[in-house]
Amino acid sequence: MRRLPIFFLVDVSESMVGDNLYKLEEGIAAVVSTLRKDPYALETAFLSVIAFAGKARTVIQLTELFAFHPPELPVGGGTALGAALSHLMDEIDRTVVSTTPDRKGDWRPVVFLLTDGHPTDSVGAAVDRWNSAYRTRVNLIAVSIGGGADHALLKRLTDDVVVFNDTAPDAFSRFIAWISQSIQSQSRSVSAGQDRKVTLAKAEPGVLVPVESADGATPFAGVDDRYAVFVGKCAKKKLPYVVKYERHMGRIETTDPVLSELLETRRYTLDTAMPVKTSYFDLSEGIGSGHAVSSEDLIGQPNCPHCGARFAMAVCRCGGIHCVEGDGEETCPWCGKTGMYQAADDGEGFDIGRGRG
């Protein structure tokens, strides 16, 4: 039997923490539920899920539709798209059956790349490998969640790049319906013996916007500055959590426009604090990014998502972030040393090591 391999290459970086990740989990389950009702998809479709953050990992191997169980998506630090592409290509080589003079292999694979950020690793070698050996024999659909991905880079990988407006009414349900319909269309095509370029379902107005062109080189910044993300540990339970702040740019008011540009400010407001599993470290390329944010540029103080302690952004001298109830003695869950903690006075900010985002 010739299979139709479907790969979901999913960004599970820290910037995805919160509703987006939960909705993607529910979305994959909804896609599977819809496809199981389609006899063409049920006969041909095999699904795989690859998650990537600072590293890439196959969460579910290529599996027949009826036996596929939607996974819980992990979380990690970083958006290593170069590593993700390399892992995807290795998986295609390992699991997709090629056509030879003696046999017909699998149908052309379909890949849905779902990402919301810029890469935090070097992508050049992976992009070159993709374009030289995979682009013409794999259908890649790149989805920029919230428009935050590097569109210039994605257009170097595929012509099919769309922006998903995740703030539109019923955005995720309409987005998932679009993915399901696109897979169903391809299933019908291959069932009729047509191994052609994927025919995407009609884009939902206000939800999906095709990217026609994008210019510019892709810099390797090592950190996604749209967010400031921090990894902490609960002092009581010793379990990790992620605190995410969203960047807001502002200007100090002045009548001089040149001076106004120079005095541009960058501050971050609290978005969410979420518990994560210890598997977070398995998908992270190191804990920190080598970058820091001043505590004075962070607006909002979260509670610990594990134990409820009042302050989840206490910083030990070792650099580790953890929770405290307030001023007083506390033991750092990172280094095990005990010290005295107190709130910093106004104007006495300090640098806090950030994650890659």
N, C-alpha and C positions, 0 to 999 in steps of 0.2 A: 504494500500500500504506500502510495506517495503522500507524504505528510505536508501540511502547510505550517511551518514553524513560525510562531509569534513570540517575539521577545519584548518584554517590558523592561527598559533600562531606566531605572528610577533614581532620581536624586534624593538622597535621604540625609543631606547635610543639615547642620544646625539651623540654617535659615528656614528649613521646612518644618521645624518643630512646631507642634500645635495643630490647628484645624486642618491645614493643608495635608499633613501626613495622614491624619485620621480619615479624611475624605478620600485620599488616594487608596487607602486600604479598602474602604467601603466601595470605591469605584471599581477596583479590580474584581471584587466579589460580584458586583452588579453586571460587569461585562461577562463574567463566566456564566452567571445565571441566565442572561439573555442568549448567549451563544448555545447553551445546552438545549434551548427550544428550537434551534435552527438545524434541520437535518443535514444540510450541507456542511455547516461548521462542525457539527458533532462527528461527522465522518472524516474530516480532513485536519481540523485545527489541533495543534499541539502548542502548549503555552509554557513559557519560562519567565521567571522574574529575576533580574539582576539588580542589586542595590549598590549604590556607590556614594561614598562620602570622601574621606581621605584615602580610602582604599575601595576596591570593588569586590563583591562577593556574589556568587550565585545563591539566591535564596531558595529557588525551586528550579530543579532541572527540567528540561523539556519534557512535558507530561501530557498525555492524552487528555482531552477536555473532560471526559466523564470522571476521570480520576484526579483532577486538579483540585486542590484545597487552597483557597486564597490565604496568603501568608500574613502574619504580623510583620510589618516593615520595621527594620532596625533604624537606629540613628547613629551618626558618626560625625566627626569633625573634618571639615574641608569639602571642596567640590572638585575632586580629582578626575576631571573629564577625560584627560589623557589616559589615565589608568583604566577608566571605565571602558573606553573604546578598545583598548588593547585586550581587556578581559572579554569583551563581547566578541571580538574577532577570534580569539582563542576558542571560545565556546562554539562559535559557528563552525570553525574547523573541526572541533571535536565531536559535535553532535548532529550536524546537518549532513545528510548523505548526498554526495555529489553524483551527478550523472556521468556515466562512462559509456564507452561503446557497447558494453555488455549489459547495462542496466540503466533504468531511469531512476534518478535520485529524487530527493525531496523537491517540492516546489520552492520558488524563490522566497526566502525568509522575509518577514515583515517585522520591523523594529520600531517601537514607539519610545522615543527618548523624551523623558519628562524631566525638566530642570527649571530652576528658578534663579540661578545665579551664574556668575562668571567663574571660569576655571581657576583653581588655586594651585594647579601644577602645570608643567610644561606639556603642551599638546602637539607640538610640531611633528614629532616622529609618528605619533599615532594617526594624525590627520593624513600624512603622506602615505602611510601603509593602507589606510582606509580607501583613499582615492585611487591608489594604484591597483588594488586587488579585490575590493569589496563593493565599492559604490555602484558599479553597473550590475551586480548580481544580488543585491540586497535592497529591499524597499525600506528606506529609513524616513520616518516622519518625526521631525523634531518639534517639540511643543515647549514654548517659552511661557512658563507659568507666571502670570502677573506682568509679563513683559520684562522681567528682570534678567533674562539670560543674555548671553553675548550673541546677538543676531548675526554679526559679521562672521563669527566662527561657525555658527550653525549652517550658514549658507555655503560655507566651504565644504560641508559634509553632504548636503542634500539640497535639492530644489524645494522640497516640501517642508517649509518652516512656517509655523503658525503661532500667533500670540493668543494665549488663553486668558481672557479677562475674568479672573476668579471672583470679582466683586459684583458681577452682573446677577440679576435675579435668577435663582435656581441654576447657577452657573455650573456646578459640578454635575448635577444630574443631566443637564443638556450636553455637557462635555463628554460624559461617559456614554451617552446615547450615540454621539458622533463616532466615538471609537468603535462601539459595538457594530454600528451600521457599516463602517468602513471594513471591518473584519468580515462581516457577513457578505459584503459585496465581493471581496477577494475570494472567499470560500466558494461562492457560486461560480466565479471565473475559473478557478482551478478545477472545479468539478466538471466544468464544460471543456476542460483540456487547454485552457488559455493561461499560460504562465507569463503574465504581462506585468507592467508597472501598476502599482496599486492605484485603484480608483477610490479616492477619498469621498466620503459622504459630503453633501453640501454643507458648507460652513454655516454654523448658527449665527445669525446677525446679532452683533453686540456681545457675543461670547468668544468667537474664533475669528481672528483677522489674519489672513495670509501675509507673510513678509515677502514682498516682491524683490527688494534689494536691500543690501546693507553693506556699508563701506567701512574701512578701517582695519588696522592690524589688531591682533589680540595680545595685549600686554600680559606678562606673567607677574601679577601683583603679590601672590602668595596669601592674600586675604580678600574677602568680599566685604567692601567697606559700606555697603548698604545697611548692614547690621553690625552691631557690636555684640558678640556672643561670648559668654563666659561659662566655664565648666566648674562647678562646685561640688563639694561633698557634704552630706549631712553629718554633723558632728556626733549625733546620737546613733544613727543607723549605718553610717559609713557607706552610704549609697550615693551614686552620682546624680547630678541634676544639671540642666542647662538653663541659663538665664539669657533671654534675647531682648536686646534693645534695638529700636529702629532709628536710623539716622534722620535728623532734620537739620537742614542748612538754614542759616539766617545771616543777616548782615547788621552790623552795628550802624545805627543811623548817623549819617553825616551828609552834608551838602556837597562834598567832594566825591564824584563817582569813582575816581581812581582809588581814593583812600577807602571807599566803601568795599571795593573788590579785595583790597589787602586785608580788611578787617572782617572778612567773611568768617562766620563761626560755624562750628560743627558740634552739634549736641545730639544725644541719643535719649529717647524716651522709652520707658519700660513697655515691652510688648507682652512677654509671658515668661513664666518660670515653670519648667516641666521636669518631672522625674524621668530618668532614663535608666536603662539596665547597664550592668557592667560590660555588656557586649559593645557598648558605645566605644570603648577603647580599642576593640578589635577592628573597627572600621575607620579609625582615626590615624592620621599620619602624625604621630606625636600629640601631646596634649595642647601645647601652645603654638602660636604662630610666629613668635619673635616680635610681635607688635603689641602695643599697649594703648590704653585710653586713660585719660585723667579722670579720677573719681568726680571731679567737678563738672565734667561733661555728661554725666549720667543722671537722668531725671527719673526718680522713682526707685523705691527700695522694696523688693519682693520678700514675701515670707518663704521659708523653706518648704518646698513642695512635698517633702517626706515627713517631717515632724511638726511643721507649722511654726517653727521658731521665727521671731519677729524680723530678723535680719539675715538674709541669705547671701549678702555680699561682703562679709567680713574677710579680711585678707591677712594671712599669717606672714611672718617675716620670710618664710620659705617661698612665698609667692602663691601658695595654695589658697583657693577661695572656699569658704565654708560658712555654715550658719552659726549664729549666736542669738541668745535671748536679749542681750543688751550689754552694757558695760560690765566688765568683770573678768574673772579667770575662765579660760576655756582651753581645751586640748585640740590641736589641729589634727584632723583625721588624715591628712596627707603625710606629715612628717612625724606625728606623734608627740611633738613638744607642746608643753603647756606655757601659756603666756597671758598677760593682761591685755584686754581689749577695751578701747573706748572710741566713741564717735569722733571723727575729725571735725575741727572747727571750720567755719567758713573761711575760705581763702587758704586753707591748708590741705589742698588736694594732693593725691598721690597717684602714681601710675598703677594700673591693674592690667595684668597680662590677659590678652583676649584670644579667643579661638579663631579658626580660619573662616567660619561662616558657611 
